[in-house]
């Protein structure tokens, strides 16, 4: 994937079978050279690392027939990371999500930074949810479980804020943004039967819900730029049966909805140059032409050679000497169009003609444009309505 994200310069996501785990999927990715291994044993557990450089790593402990399952997780060296461990991850009733804290001599903190490998020995996490303190009922334990590092020389401890965009002291994915009693990680945004935390449909080695497809510093699951109460990434703006984040009809490694096919500075899903009151943005309207052309933007039309003949043939009989603008030479006609009080941009002013010729807007008996003429005019407008 060529898209930039707010996270994950490093990730390994092997979902190994352990107590409370029922998945055998294994996802891997190339590791940077400077990493440290954190190992130990736990009850059957999902282990996650959230690091200040944007790294996210996820592994599961390995079932070995005992109650002490081994795990190993790699994190970037000399980088503050937060660990979270979850038992009974697939059971909504008994799940226990435990943030891990650290003790290093007289220092305690929520994040660890390593210059070498470290073994945390056995961490006796709670398996029985009824035994933990969880004041808000979201299955995240109220207090960190502290692990003593025994003055390890290759470790340091502090309390750096990581994966906390709203700066409230909690990891974002383990908050409950919609207040439904379930943390964001264990929602199923796209209703495919997989928790967000295990859902990597675009196969880029990290969960879809915590990407930032449009690079606006919001996780996908928090990003609703069209303000319709649904995260943009799981909507289907062109109604082709694919959620936006998986929809790349032009096969250029970018989801279509976040591109800017008419180069006006607005992503497709927020771009409504039509302003046609049909509750669709240009992604639904204009991009039908884009996709039907084989994923290549249609050749931009020229005003002088493509648009003027249409105006002469269909409009000049009335507008040659009268009307809101007059049709004379190409340069004068363009100037007249741009003098219309119909918005502030070239495209806004040119929309006036398109609206008159779109088959819905009658104007003093004037002709309606046929499909070819209309598409030509539209292509010129969405090419920037240039004087060319």
Helices and strands as residue ranges (DSSP letters): E 13-14, E 26-27, E 35-42, E 45-51, E 56-60, E 69-76, E 81-87, E 96-104, E 107-109, E 111-114, E 118-123, G 129-131, E 145-148, E 155-158, G 172-174, G 184-186, G 196-198, G 208-210, G 220-222, G 232-234, G 244-246, G 256-258, G 268-270, H 286-292, I 303-307, H 308-314, H 316-319, H 330-338, H 346-356, H 371-382
